[in-house]
């Protein structure tokens, strides 16, 4: 049986490895079995705007998580203990990826649907096919958001994402 281990790192080629990336790679290599050969593939994924993630995670996801938690909606229930915990950004992002960017794996006996990665989407695909659908869904929940420009203007004025999120929630 062939081991298939897949992990993904997104980085910009600068000729230097950051300590964070070195630590991440060390962690992956420690999980590999010794005395075996592995292939590492590096592929270009195009330009990704850092600001799209800052707006998406810092404003859209952060505001939605705060709103859902404040209203007790979409809380995370531990099936083993029955304990309910607050929704977090990573979980909400995974839910949205599965819903709006599914990856379909067609096996001989069944089809599996899992969350697709958003890092392979161009900026326009990310906004048009992913982020805009999420904004529409959240608008149906009664949420409103600043535009990307308004959000960055607020950041430049000294507000942080949490403060902006709370201002938006108070305006709902």
DSSP file (Angstrom, degrees, kcal/mol; ACC not computed):
  #  RESIDUE AA STRUCTURE BP1 BP2  ACC     N-H-->O    O-->H-N    N-H-->O    O-->H-N    TCO  KAPPA ALPHA  PHI   PSI    X-CA   Y-CA   Z-CA
    1    1 A X              0   0    0      0, 0.0     2,-0.5     0, 0.0     0, 0.0   0.000 360.0 360.0 360.0 131.4    0.0    0.0    0.0
    2    2 A X        -     0   0    0      1,-0.0     2,-0.4     2,-0.0     0, 0.0  -0.731 360.0-129.2 -89.6 127.6    1.4    3.4   -1.0
    3    3 A X        -     0   0    0     -2,-0.5     2,-0.6     2,-0.0    -1,-0.0  -0.591  20.2-165.7 -74.1 129.7    1.3    6.1    1.6
    4    4 A X        +     0   0    0     -2,-0.4     2,-0.5     2,-0.0    -1,-0.0  -0.921  12.3 173.2-119.9 105.5   -0.2    9.3    0.3
    5    5 A X        -     0   0    0     -2,-0.6     2,-0.5     2,-0.0    -2,-0.0  -0.950   7.2-174.8-113.1 125.7    0.5   12.2    2.6
    6    6 A X        +     0   0    0     -2,-0.5     2,-0.3     2,-0.0    -2,-0.0  -0.977  12.2 158.0-127.6 131.0   -0.6   15.6    1.4
    7    7 A X        -     0   0    0     -2,-0.5     2,-0.4     2,-0.0    -2,-0.0  -0.952  23.5-143.9-139.9 162.5    0.0   18.9    3.0
    8    8 A X        -     0   0    0     -2,-0.3     2,-0.4     2,-0.0    -2,-0.0  -0.992  13.0-177.7-135.9 134.5    0.0   22.4    1.5
    9    9 A X        -     0   0    0     -2,-0.4     2,-0.6     2,-0.1    -2,-0.0  -0.993  14.4-152.0-125.4 135.8    2.1   25.5    2.2
   10   10 A X        +     0   0    0     -2,-0.4     2,-0.3     2,-0.0    -2,-0.0  -0.941  31.5 152.5-107.8 123.5    1.5   28.7    0.4
   11   11 A X        -     0   0    0     -2,-0.6     2,-0.5    10,-0.0    -2,-0.1  -0.987  42.8-120.8-148.1 157.1    4.6   30.9    0.1
   12   12 A X        -     0   0    0     -2,-0.3     2,-0.6     1,-0.0     3,-0.1  -0.852  38.0-112.8 -98.7 132.8    6.1   33.5   -2.0
   13   13 A X        +     0   0    0     -2,-0.5     4,-0.1     1,-0.2    -1,-0.0  -0.516  55.9 145.9 -69.5 111.9    9.5   32.6   -3.6
   14   14 A X        -     0   0    0     -2,-0.6    -1,-0.2     2,-0.3     3,-0.1   0.412  67.0-110.2-122.2  -5.8   12.0   35.0   -2.0
   15   15 A X  S    S+     0   0    0      1,-0.2     2,-0.4    -3,-0.1    -2,-0.1   0.382  91.9  91.5  88.1  -4.6   15.0   32.6   -1.9
   16   16 A X        -     0   0    0      0, 0.0     2,-0.5     0, 0.0    -2,-0.3  -0.962  67.6-140.3-125.9 141.4   14.8   32.4    1.9
   17   17 A X        -     0   0    0     -2,-0.4     2,-0.1    -3,-0.1    -4,-0.0  -0.879  23.7-134.9 -97.2 127.5   12.9   30.0    4.2
   18   18 A X     >  -     0   0    0     -2,-0.5     4,-2.5     1,-0.1     5,-0.2  -0.380  20.5-115.1 -74.5 159.6   11.3   31.6    7.2
   19   19 A X  H  > S+     0   0    0      1,-0.2     4,-2.5     2,-0.2     5,-0.2   0.872 117.7  55.9 -62.0 -36.3   11.7   30.0   10.6
   20   20 A X  H  > S+     0   0    0      2,-0.2     4,-2.1     1,-0.2    -1,-0.2   0.921 109.1  45.2 -61.9 -44.9    7.9   29.4   10.6
   21   21 A X  H  > S+     0   0    0      2,-0.2     4,-2.8     1,-0.2     5,-0.2   0.904 111.4  53.1 -66.9 -40.7    8.1   27.5    7.3
   22   22 A X  H  X S+     0   0    0     -4,-2.5     4,-2.6     1,-0.2    -2,-0.2   0.923 110.0  48.5 -59.2 -43.6   11.1   25.5    8.5
   23   23 A X  H  X S+     0   0    0     -4,-2.5     4,-2.1     2,-0.2    -1,-0.2   0.904 111.6  49.7 -62.9 -41.6    9.2   24.5   11.6
   24   24 A X  H  X S+     0   0    0     -4,-2.1     4,-1.8     2,-0.2    -2,-0.2   0.918 112.2  47.2 -63.8 -44.0    6.2   23.5    9.5
   25   25 A X  H  X S+     0   0    0     -4,-2.8     4,-2.8     2,-0.2    -2,-0.2   0.907 109.6  53.5 -65.2 -41.7    8.3   21.4    7.2
   26   26 A X  H  X S+     0   0    0     -4,-2.6     4,-2.2     1,-0.2    -1,-0.2   0.911 107.3  52.8 -56.5 -42.8   10.1   19.7   10.1
   27   27 A X  H  X S+     0   0    0     -4,-2.1     4,-0.8     1,-0.2    -1,-0.2   0.897 110.7  46.3 -61.4 -42.0    6.7   18.8   11.6
   28   28 A X  H >X S+     0   0    0     -4,-1.8     3,-1.1     1,-0.2     4,-0.5   0.942 112.0  50.4 -65.2 -47.6    5.7   17.1    8.3
   29   29 A X  H >< S+     0   0    0     -4,-2.8     3,-1.1     1,-0.3    -2,-0.2   0.840 103.4  59.6 -63.2 -33.6    9.0   15.3    7.9
   30   30 A X  H 3< S+     0   0    0     -4,-2.2    -1,-0.3     1,-0.2    -2,-0.2   0.781 102.1  55.1 -64.1 -26.0    8.8   13.9   11.4
   31   31 A X  H << S+     0   0    0     -3,-1.1    -1,-0.2    -4,-0.8    -2,-0.2   0.602  89.6  96.9 -83.4 -11.7    5.5   12.2   10.5
   32   32 A X  S << S-     0   0    0     -3,-1.1     2,-0.2    -4,-0.5     6,-0.0  -0.494  81.5-110.1 -81.6 148.4    7.0   10.4    7.5
   33   33 A X    >   -     0   0    0     -2,-0.2     3,-0.6     1,-0.1    -1,-0.1  -0.532  36.3-116.4 -75.3 141.0    8.2    6.8    7.8
   34   34 A X  T 3  S+     0   0    0      1,-0.2     3,-0.1    -2,-0.2    -1,-0.1  -0.233  91.2  31.6 -72.5 166.0   12.0    6.3    7.6
   35   35 A X  T 3  S+     0   0    0      1,-0.2     2,-0.3    -2,-0.0    -1,-0.2   0.746  97.6 107.5  57.8  28.9   13.8    4.3    4.9
   36   36 A X    <   -     0   0    0     -3,-0.6     2,-0.4    -4,-0.0    -1,-0.2  -0.887  67.6-119.3-128.6 162.2   11.2    5.4    2.3
   37   37 A X        -     0   0    0     -2,-0.3     2,-0.3    -3,-0.1    -3,-0.0  -0.810  27.4-170.5-103.8 144.6   11.2    7.8   -0.7
   38   38 A X        -     0   0    0     -2,-0.4     2,-0.5    -6,-0.0    -6,-0.0  -0.948  15.2-136.6-133.4 152.5    8.9   10.8   -0.9
   39   39 A X        -     0   0    0     -2,-0.3     2,-0.5     2,-0.0    -2,-0.0  -0.919  11.0-161.0-110.7 134.7    8.2   13.2   -3.7
   40   40 A X        -     0   0    0     -2,-0.5     2,-0.5     2,-0.0    -2,-0.0  -0.969   9.3-163.4-114.4 127.0    7.8   16.9   -3.0
   41   41 A X        -     0   0    0     -2,-0.5     2,-0.5     2,-0.0    -2,-0.0  -0.926   6.3-168.1-114.1 132.8    6.0   18.9   -5.7
   42   42 A X        +     0   0    0     -2,-0.5     2,-0.4     2,-0.0    -2,-0.0  -0.980  15.5 173.7-118.0 125.1    6.2   22.7   -6.0
   43   43 A X        -     0   0    0     -2,-0.5     2,-0.3     0, 0.0    -2,-0.0  -0.973  33.0-114.0-134.4 148.8    3.7   24.3   -8.3
   44   44 A X        -     0   0    0     -2,-0.4     3,-0.1     1,-0.1    -2,-0.0  -0.603  24.1-177.8 -78.9 135.2    2.8   27.9   -9.1
   45   45 A X        -     0   0    0      1,-0.4    -1,-0.1    -2,-0.3     2,-0.1   0.334  40.6-119.1-114.2   5.0   -0.7   28.9   -8.0
   46   46 A X        -     0   0    0     76,-0.1    -1,-0.4     2,-0.1     2,-0.3  -0.313  54.8 -27.4  88.0-174.6   -0.7   32.5   -9.4
   47   47 A X        -     0   0    0     -3,-0.1    76,-0.5    -2,-0.1     2,-0.5  -0.594  54.3-170.7 -80.3 133.3   -1.1   35.7   -7.5
   48   48 A X        -     0   0    0     -2,-0.3     2,-0.5    74,-0.1    74,-0.1  -0.992  20.5-132.9-123.8 125.6   -3.0   35.7   -4.3
   49   49 A X    >>  -     0   0    0     -2,-0.5     3,-0.9     1,-0.2     4,-0.9  -0.650   4.7-153.8 -79.2 121.8   -3.9   38.9   -2.7
   50   50 A X  H 3> S+     0   0    0     -2,-0.5     4,-2.0     1,-0.2     3,-0.3   0.829  94.4  64.3 -61.4 -30.0   -3.1   39.0    1.0
   51   51 A X  H 3> S+     0   0    0      1,-0.2     4,-2.5     2,-0.2     5,-0.3   0.802  92.0  62.0 -68.2 -26.5   -5.8   41.6    1.4
   52   52 A X  H <> S+     0   0    0     -3,-0.9     4,-2.5     1,-0.2    -1,-0.2   0.916 108.8  42.2 -64.0 -40.1   -8.5   39.2    0.3
   53   53 A X  H  X>S+     0   0    0     -4,-0.9     4,-3.0    -3,-0.3     5,-0.7   0.868 112.1  54.0 -73.1 -36.3   -7.7   36.9    3.3
   54   54 A X  H  X5S+     0   0    0     -4,-2.0     4,-1.7     2,-0.2     5,-0.3   0.927 115.3  39.9 -63.4 -43.6   -7.4   39.9    5.6
   55   55 A X  H  X>S+     0   0    0     -4,-2.5     5,-1.9     3,-0.2     4,-1.8   0.933 119.1  46.8 -68.4 -46.8  -10.8   41.1    4.6
   56   56 A X  I  <>S+     0   0    0     -4,-2.5     5,-3.4    -5,-0.3     6,-0.3   0.961 126.4  26.3 -62.7 -54.6  -12.4   37.7    4.5
   57   57 A X  I  <>S+     0   0    0     -4,-3.0     5,-1.2     3,-0.2    -3,-0.2   0.907 125.4  47.9 -77.4 -41.5  -11.0   36.4    7.8
   58   58 A X  I  <<S+     0   0    0     -4,-1.7    -3,-0.2    -5,-0.7   107,-0.2   0.795 132.2   9.1 -73.1 -28.6  -10.6   39.7    9.6
   59   59 A X  I  X5S+     0   0    0     -4,-1.8     4,-2.4    -5,-0.3     5,-0.3   0.773 129.9  38.8-116.5 -59.8  -14.0   41.1    8.8
   60   60 A X  I  ><S+     0   0    0     -5,-1.9     4,-2.4     2,-0.2    -3,-0.2   0.975 125.5  33.6 -63.8 -57.0  -16.5   38.6    7.2
   61   61 A X  I  ><S+     0   0    0     -5,-3.4     4,-2.9     2,-0.2     5,-0.2   0.928 120.0  50.7 -67.0 -44.6  -15.6   35.5    9.1
   62   62 A X  H  ><S+     0   0    0     -5,-1.2     4,-2.2    -6,-0.3    -1,-0.2   0.912 113.8  44.8 -60.5 -43.0  -14.8   37.3   12.4
   63   63 A X  H  X S+     0   0    0     -4,-2.4     4,-2.5     2,-0.2    -1,-0.2   0.919 114.2  48.9 -67.7 -43.6  -18.1   39.3   12.3
   64   64 A X  H  X S+     0   0    0     -4,-2.4     4,-3.0    -5,-0.3     5,-0.2   0.919 111.7  49.2 -62.7 -43.9  -20.1   36.2   11.4
   65   65 A X  H  X S+     0   0    0     -4,-2.9     4,-2.7     2,-0.2     5,-0.2   0.936 112.7  47.2 -61.6 -46.8  -18.6   34.1   14.2
   66   66 A X  H  X S+     0   0    0     -4,-2.2     4,-2.4    -5,-0.2    -1,-0.2   0.913 114.4  47.4 -60.7 -42.8  -19.2   36.9   16.7
   67   67 A X  H  X S+     0   0    0     -4,-2.5     4,-1.7     2,-0.2    -2,-0.2   0.934 113.5  46.7 -65.5 -47.2  -22.8   37.3   15.5
   68   68 A X  H  X>S+     0   0    0     -4,-3.0     5,-2.8     1,-0.2     4,-0.5   0.909 114.9  47.4 -61.9 -42.1  -23.5   33.5   15.6
   69   69 A X  H ><5S+     0   0    0     -4,-2.7     3,-0.8    -5,-0.2    -1,-0.2   0.901 109.8  52.6 -66.4 -40.2  -21.9   33.1   19.0
   70   70 A X  H 3<5S+     0   0    0     -4,-2.4    -1,-0.2     1,-0.2    -2,-0.2   0.840 116.8  39.6 -63.1 -32.3  -23.9   36.1   20.4
   71   71 A X  H 3<5S-     0   0    0     -4,-1.7    -1,-0.2    -5,-0.2    -2,-0.2   0.386 110.9-119.0 -98.6   2.1  -27.1   34.5   19.1
   72   72 A X  T <<5 +     0   0    0     -3,-0.8     3,-0.4    -4,-0.5     2,-0.3   0.796  64.7 144.6  67.1  28.4  -26.2   30.9   20.1
   73   73 A X      < +     0   0    0     -5,-2.8    -1,-0.2     1,-0.2    14,-0.2  -0.781  60.2   5.9-102.9 144.5  -26.4   29.8   16.4
   74   74 A X  S    S+     0   0    0     -2,-0.3    -1,-0.2     1,-0.1     2,-0.1   0.867  81.7 172.5  55.1  43.0  -24.2   27.2   14.8
   75   75 A X        -     0   0    0     -3,-0.4     2,-0.6    -7,-0.1    11,-0.2  -0.426  36.3-108.9 -76.4 159.3  -22.5   26.2   18.0
   76   76 A X  E     -A   85   0A   0      9,-2.7     9,-3.5    -2,-0.1     2,-0.5  -0.805  30.4-159.8 -97.4 120.9  -20.1   23.2   18.0
   77   77 A X  E     -A   84   0A   0     -2,-0.6     2,-0.6     7,-0.2     7,-0.2  -0.885  14.0-136.9-105.5 125.0  -21.4   20.1   19.8
   78   78 A X     >  -     0   0    0      5,-3.2     4,-2.6    -2,-0.5     5,-0.2  -0.694  11.1-154.8 -77.4 116.7  -19.0   17.5   21.0
   79   79 A X  T  4 S+     0   0    0     -2,-0.6    -1,-0.2     1,-0.2    -2,-0.0   0.734  89.6  49.9 -68.5 -22.4  -20.7   14.2   20.1
   80   80 A X  T  4 S+     0   0    0      1,-0.1    -1,-0.2     3,-0.1    -2,-0.0   0.887 126.1  20.9 -82.8 -41.3  -18.7   12.3   22.8
   81   81 A X  T  4 S-     0   0    0      2,-0.2    -2,-0.2     0, 0.0     3,-0.1   0.645  91.9-129.3-103.2 -17.7  -19.4   14.5   25.7
   82   82 A X     <  +     0   0    0     -4,-2.6    -3,-0.1     1,-0.3     2,-0.1   0.433  58.6 146.7  79.8  -1.6  -22.4   16.4   24.6
   83   83 A X        -     0   0    0     -5,-0.2    -5,-3.2    -6,-0.1     2,-0.5  -0.428  41.1-142.5 -69.8 139.9  -20.6   19.7   25.5
   84   84 A X  E     -A   77   0A   0     -7,-0.2     2,-0.3    -2,-0.1    -7,-0.2  -0.911  19.4-174.1-107.7 130.1  -21.4   22.7   23.4
   85   85 A X  E     -A   76   0A   0     -9,-3.5    -9,-2.7    -2,-0.5     3,-0.1  -0.824  31.4 -91.2-120.0 159.8  -18.7   25.1   22.5
   86   86 A X        -     0   0    0     -2,-0.3     2,-0.1   -11,-0.2   -11,-0.1  -0.318  47.0-100.5 -67.7 150.7  -18.7   28.4   20.7
   87   87 A X        -     0   0    0    -14,-0.2     2,-0.3   -22,-0.2    -1,-0.1  -0.414  40.2-156.2 -66.1 144.7  -18.2   28.5   17.0
   88   88 A X     >  -     0   0    0     -2,-0.1     4,-2.2    -3,-0.1     5,-0.2  -0.837  27.0-108.8-123.7 165.7  -14.7   29.5   15.8
   89   89 A X  H  > S+     0   0    0     -2,-0.3     4,-2.6     1,-0.2     5,-0.2   0.879 114.8  53.3 -60.7 -42.8  -13.3   31.0   12.6
   90   90 A X  H  > S+     0   0    0      1,-0.2     4,-2.2     2,-0.2    -1,-0.2   0.913 110.6  47.1 -61.9 -42.8  -11.6   27.8   11.4
   91   91 A X  H  > S+     0   0    0      2,-0.2     4,-2.3     1,-0.2    -2,-0.2   0.927 112.8  48.1 -65.6 -45.0  -14.8   25.8   11.7
   92   92 A X  H  X S+     0   0    0     -4,-2.2     4,-2.4     1,-0.2    -2,-0.2   0.908 111.2  51.3 -63.1 -40.7  -16.9   28.4   10.0
   93   93 A X  H  X S+     0   0    0     -4,-2.6     4,-2.5     1,-0.2    -1,-0.2   0.916 109.8  50.1 -61.6 -43.2  -14.4   28.7    7.2
   94   94 A X  H  X S+     0   0    0     -4,-2.2     4,-2.4     2,-0.2    -2,-0.2   0.901 109.6  51.3 -61.8 -41.2  -14.4   24.8    6.7
   95   95 A X  H  X S+     0   0    0     -4,-2.3     4,-2.2     1,-0.2    -2,-0.2   0.934 112.3  45.9 -60.6 -46.8  -18.2   24.9    6.6
   96   96 A X  H  X S+     0   0    0     -4,-2.4     4,-3.3     1,-0.2     5,-0.4   0.878 110.6  53.2 -66.3 -37.2  -18.2   27.5    3.9
   97   97 A X  H  X S+     0   0    0     -4,-2.5     4,-2.1     1,-0.2    19,-0.7   0.923 111.4  45.8 -63.6 -42.6  -15.4   25.7    1.9
   98   98 A X  H  < S+     0   0    0     -4,-2.4     4,-0.2    17,-0.2    -2,-0.2   0.893 119.3  41.6 -67.2 -37.2  -17.4   22.5    1.9
   99   99 A X  H  < S+     0   0    0     -4,-2.2     3,-0.3    -5,-0.2    -2,-0.2   0.913 130.9  21.4 -75.7 -43.8  -20.6   24.4    0.9
  100  100 A X  H  < S+     0   0    0     -4,-3.3    -3,-0.2     1,-0.2    -2,-0.2   0.483 133.7  32.1-110.2  -4.8  -19.3   26.8   -1.6
  101  101 A X  S  < S+     0   0    0     -4,-2.1    15,-1.9    -5,-0.4    -1,-0.2  -0.306  78.6 172.4-145.2  55.5  -16.0   25.2   -2.8
  102  102 A X  E     -B  115   0B   0     -3,-0.3     2,-0.5    -4,-0.2    13,-0.2  -0.337  24.5-146.0 -71.6 148.7  -16.5   21.5   -2.6
  103  103 A X  E     -B  114   0B   0     11,-3.4    11,-2.4    13,-0.1     2,-0.6  -0.972  15.1-151.1-111.1 122.7  -14.0   19.0   -3.9
  104  104 A X  E     -B  113   0B   0     -2,-0.5     2,-0.6     9,-0.2     9,-0.2  -0.840   7.3-164.7-101.4 123.7  -15.7   15.9   -5.3
  105  105 A X  E     -B  112   0B   0      7,-3.4     7,-2.8    -2,-0.6     2,-0.9  -0.934   7.7-155.8-108.8 116.9  -13.8   12.6   -5.1
  106  106 A X  E     +B  111   0B   0     -2,-0.6     5,-0.2     5,-0.2     2,-0.2  -0.805  16.8 179.2 -99.4 101.2  -15.3   10.0   -7.4
  107  107 A X        -     0   0    0      3,-2.4    -2,-0.0    -2,-0.9     0, 0.0  -0.497  42.9-103.7 -91.9 167.6  -14.4    6.5   -6.2
  108  108 A X  S    S+     0   0    0      1,-0.2     3,-0.1    -2,-0.2    -1,-0.1   0.874 118.5  27.1 -61.2 -37.0  -15.6    3.3   -7.8
  109  109 A X  S    S+     0   0    0      1,-0.2     2,-0.3     0, 0.0    -1,-0.2   0.553 129.2   7.3-105.6  -9.1  -18.2    2.6   -5.2
  110  110 A X        -     0   0    0      2,-0.0    -3,-2.4    -5,-0.0     2,-0.5  -0.992  61.7-117.8-163.4 166.9  -19.0    6.0   -3.9
  111  111 A X  E     -B  106   0B   0     -2,-0.3     2,-0.4    -5,-0.2    -5,-0.2  -0.949  24.8-161.7-113.8 132.9  -18.6    9.7   -4.2
  112  112 A X  E     -B  105   0B   0     -7,-2.8    -7,-3.4    -2,-0.5     2,-0.5  -0.949   1.1-159.9-116.3 134.4  -17.0   11.7   -1.4
  113  113 A X  E     +B  104   0B   0     -2,-0.4     2,-0.3    -9,-0.2    -9,-0.2  -0.961  20.9 162.4-114.8 126.6  -17.5   15.5   -1.0
  114  114 A X  E     -B  103   0B   0    -11,-2.4   -11,-3.4    -2,-0.5     2,-0.2  -0.845  46.6 -72.5-134.0 172.4  -15.0   17.4    1.1
  115  115 A X  E     -B  102   0B   0     -2,-0.3     2,-0.2   -13,-0.2   -17,-0.2  -0.474  46.8-143.1 -67.3 129.9  -13.8   21.0    1.5
  116  116 A X        -     0   0    0    -15,-1.9     2,-0.2   -19,-0.7   -16,-0.1  -0.604  24.5-101.2 -89.0 156.8  -11.8   22.2   -1.4
  117  117 A X        -     0   0    0     -2,-0.2     3,-0.2     1,-0.1    -1,-0.1  -0.539  20.1-158.1 -77.1 141.7   -8.9   24.6   -0.9
  118  118 A X  S >  S+     0   0    0     -2,-0.2     3,-1.3     1,-0.2    -1,-0.1   0.595  81.5  79.5 -91.6 -12.6   -9.5   28.3   -1.5
  119  119 A X  T 3  S+     0   0    0      1,-0.3    -1,-0.2   -71,-0.0     7,-0.1   0.737  87.7  57.3 -69.9 -20.4   -5.8   29.0   -2.0
  120  120 A X  T 3  S+     0   0    0     -3,-0.2     2,-0.3     2,-0.1    -1,-0.3   0.558  87.6  96.8 -85.4  -7.0   -5.9   27.6   -5.6
  121  121 A X  S <  S-     0   0    0     -3,-1.3    -3,-0.0     1,-0.1   -76,-0.0  -0.624  78.4-122.9 -80.7 138.2   -8.6   30.1   -6.5
  122  122 A X     >  -     0   0    0     -2,-0.3     4,-3.0     1,-0.1     5,-0.2  -0.264  34.6 -99.6 -66.9 168.1   -7.6   33.3   -8.3
  123  123 A X  H  > S+     0   0    0    -76,-0.5     4,-2.4     1,-0.2     5,-0.2   0.917 125.7  48.4 -57.2 -43.6   -8.6   36.5   -6.6
  124  124 A X  H  > S+     0   0    0      2,-0.2     4,-3.1     1,-0.2     5,-0.4   0.906 113.3  46.7 -67.6 -39.7  -11.6   36.9   -8.9
  125  125 A X  H  >>S+     0   0    0      2,-0.2     4,-2.5     1,-0.2     5,-0.5   0.916 111.6  52.4 -64.3 -42.4  -12.7   33.3   -8.4
  126  126 A X  I  X>S+     0   0    0     -4,-3.0     5,-3.2     3,-0.2     4,-0.8   0.929 118.1  36.5 -59.3 -45.9  -12.3   33.6   -4.7
  127  127 A X  I  <>S+     0   0    0     -4,-2.4     5,-2.7    -5,-0.2     6,-0.2   0.955 125.0  37.5 -73.4 -50.5  -14.5   36.8   -4.6
  128  128 A X  I  <5S+     0   0    0     -4,-3.1    -3,-0.2    -5,-0.2    -2,-0.2   0.880 128.0  29.7 -73.1 -39.4  -17.1   35.8   -7.3
  129  129 A X  I  <5S+     0   0    0     -4,-2.5    -1,-0.2    -5,-0.4    -3,-0.2   0.531 135.6  15.6-102.3  -6.7  -17.5   32.1   -6.6
  130  130 A X  I  X<S+     0   0    0     -4,-0.8     4,-1.8    -5,-0.5     3,-0.2   0.619 122.9  40.7-128.3 -67.8  -16.8   31.9   -2.9
  131  131 A X  I  ><S+     0   0    0     -5,-3.2     4,-2.7     1,-0.2     5,-0.2   0.893 113.9  52.0 -61.5 -44.2  -16.9   35.1   -0.9
  132  132 A X  H  ><S+     0   0    0     -5,-2.7     4,-2.0    -6,-0.3    -1,-0.2   0.856 108.9  51.6 -63.7 -34.6  -19.9   36.7   -2.6
  133  133 A X  H  > S+     0   0    0     -6,-0.2     4,-2.2    -3,-0.2    -1,-0.2   0.891 110.6  48.7 -66.9 -38.9  -22.0   33.6   -2.0
  134  134 A X  H  X S+     0   0    0     -4,-1.8     4,-2.8     2,-0.2     5,-0.2   0.929 109.9  51.0 -65.9 -45.4  -21.0   33.7    1.6
  135  135 A X  H  X S+     0   0    0     -4,-2.7     4,-2.2     1,-0.2    -2,-0.2   0.892 110.2  50.4 -59.5 -39.5  -22.0   37.4    1.9
  136  136 A X  H  X S+     0   0    0     -4,-2.0     4,-1.7     2,-0.2    -1,-0.2   0.919 111.3  48.1 -65.0 -43.3  -25.3   36.6    0.3
  137  137 A X  H  X S+     0   0    0     -4,-2.2     4,-0.8     1,-0.2    -2,-0.2   0.929 113.4  46.9 -62.3 -44.9  -26.0   33.8    2.8
  138  138 A X  H  <>S+     0   0    0     -4,-2.8     5,-2.3     1,-0.2     3,-0.4   0.839 107.1  57.4 -68.6 -32.3  -25.0   36.0    5.7
  139  139 A X  H ><5S+     0   0    0     -4,-2.2     3,-1.3     1,-0.2    -1,-0.2   0.874 101.9  56.6 -63.2 -36.1  -27.2   38.8    4.4
  140  140 A X  H 3<5S+     0   0    0     -4,-1.7    -1,-0.2     1,-0.3    -2,-0.2   0.758 102.6  55.4 -65.6 -23.7  -30.1   36.4    4.5
  141  141 A X  T 3<5S-     0   0    0     -4,-0.8    -1,-0.3    -3,-0.4    -2,-0.2   0.555 128.6-102.0 -81.6  -9.5  -29.3   35.9    8.2
  142  142 A X  T < 5S+     0   0    0     -3,-1.3     2,-0.3    -4,-0.4    -3,-0.2   0.544  76.8 137.0 100.9   9.7  -29.6   39.7    8.6
  143  143 A X      < -     0   0    0     -5,-2.3     2,-0.3    -8,-0.1    -1,-0.3  -0.632  33.0-165.2 -91.7 148.4  -25.9   40.6    8.7
  144  144 A X        -     0   0    0     -2,-0.3     2,-0.3    24,-0.2    27,-0.1  -0.941   6.1-160.8-126.9 154.2  -24.3   43.5    6.9
  145  145 A X        -     0   0    0     -2,-0.3     2,-0.1   -10,-0.0     3,-0.1  -0.930  22.1-108.9-133.9 154.2  -20.7   44.1    6.2
  146  146 A X        -     0   0    0     -2,-0.3     2,-0.1     1,-0.1   -86,-0.0  -0.433  44.3-104.7 -69.8 155.0  -18.4   47.0    5.4
  147  147 A X     >  -     0   0    0     -2,-0.1     4,-2.7     1,-0.1     5,-0.2  -0.342  36.4-102.3 -70.4 167.0  -17.0   47.0    1.9
  148  148 A X  H  > S+     0   0    0      1,-0.2     4,-2.4     2,-0.2     5,-0.2   0.920 124.6  48.6 -57.8 -44.7  -13.4   46.0    1.6
  149  149 A X  H  > S+     0   0    0      1,-0.2     4,-2.1     2,-0.2    -1,-0.2   0.911 111.4  49.1 -63.7 -43.0  -12.3   49.6    1.2
  150  150 A X  H  > S+     0   0    0      2,-0.2     4,-2.2     1,-0.2    -1,-0.2   0.904 110.9  51.4 -62.6 -40.9  -14.4   50.7    4.2
  151  151 A X  H  X S+     0   0    0     -4,-2.7     4,-2.2     1,-0.2    -2,-0.2   0.939 111.6  45.5 -62.2 -47.9  -12.9   47.9    6.3
  152  152 A X  H  X S+     0   0    0     -4,-2.4     4,-2.3     1,-0.2    -1,-0.2   0.836 110.1  55.1 -67.4 -31.2   -9.3   48.8    5.4
  153  153 A X  H  X S+     0   0    0     -4,-2.1     4,-1.4     2,-0.2    -1,-0.2   0.916 107.8  49.4 -64.4 -42.8  -10.1   52.5    6.0
  154  154 A X  H  <>S+     0   0    0     -4,-2.2     5,-2.0     2,-0.2     4,-0.3   0.906 110.3  50.6 -62.8 -41.3  -11.3   51.6    9.5
  155  155 A X  H ><5S+     0   0    0     -4,-2.2     3,-1.6     1,-0.2    -1,-0.2   0.918 108.9  51.5 -61.4 -42.7   -8.1   49.6   10.1
  156  156 A X  H 3<5S+     0   0    0     -4,-2.3    -1,-0.2     1,-0.3    -2,-0.2   0.771 102.9  59.9 -65.6 -25.4   -6.0   52.6    8.9
  157  157 A X  T 3<5S-     0   0    0     -4,-1.4    -1,-0.3    -3,-0.2    -2,-0.2   0.501 128.1 -98.1 -80.3  -3.3   -7.9   54.7   11.4
  158  158 A X  T < 5S+     0   0    0     -3,-1.6    -3,-0.2     1,-0.4     2,-0.1   0.399  79.6 134.0 105.1  -2.4   -6.6   52.5   14.2
  159  159 A X      < -     0   0    0     -5,-2.0    -1,-0.4     4,-0.0     2,-0.2  -0.503  46.1-138.5 -75.6 150.3   -9.5   50.1   14.8
  160  160 A X     >  -     0   0    0     -2,-0.1     4,-2.4     1,-0.1     5,-0.2  -0.646  26.8-102.6-102.7 168.8   -8.8   46.4   15.1
  161  161 A X  H  > S+     0   0    0      1,-0.2     4,-2.7    -2,-0.2     5,-0.2   0.874 120.6  52.7 -57.8 -40.8  -10.8   43.6   13.5
  162  162 A X  H  > S+     0   0    0      2,-0.2     4,-2.4     1,-0.2    -1,-0.2   0.919 110.4  47.5 -63.5 -43.9  -12.5   42.7   16.8
  163  163 A X  H  > S+     0   0    0      2,-0.2     4,-2.1     1,-0.2    -1,-0.2   0.897 112.8  48.5 -63.9 -40.9  -13.6   46.3   17.3
  164  164 A X  H  X S+     0   0    0     -4,-2.4     4,-2.4     2,-0.2    -2,-0.2   0.917 110.3  52.4 -64.8 -42.8  -15.0   46.6   13.8
  165  165 A X  H  X S+     0   0    0     -4,-2.7     4,-2.4    -5,-0.2    -2,-0.2   0.921 109.5  48.5 -58.4 -45.7  -16.8   43.3   14.2
  166  166 A X  H  X S+     0   0    0     -4,-2.4     4,-2.2     1,-0.2    -1,-0.2   0.877 109.6  52.4 -65.6 -37.3  -18.5   44.5   17.4
  167  167 A X  H  X S+     0   0    0     -4,-2.1     4,-1.0     2,-0.2    -1,-0.2   0.920 110.9  48.0 -62.7 -42.7  -19.5   47.8   15.8
  168  168 A X  H >X S+     0   0    0     -4,-2.4     4,-0.6     1,-0.2     3,-0.6   0.915 111.2  49.8 -63.8 -43.1  -21.1   45.9   12.9
  169  169 A X  H >< S+     0   0    0     -4,-2.4     3,-1.1     1,-0.3    -1,-0.2   0.892 107.5  53.9 -64.0 -39.7  -22.9   43.5   15.2
  170  170 A X  H 3< S+     0   0    0     -4,-2.2    -1,-0.3     1,-0.2    -2,-0.2   0.743 107.6  52.6 -66.4 -22.1  -24.3   46.4   17.2
  171  171 A X  H <<        0   0    0     -4,-1.0    -1,-0.2    -3,-0.6    -2,-0.2   0.551 360.0 360.0 -89.4  -9.0  -25.7   47.9   14.0
  172  172 A X    <<        0   0    0     -3,-1.1    -1,-0.2    -4,-0.6    -2,-0.1   0.513 360.0 360.0 -69.5 360.0  -27.5   44.7   13.0
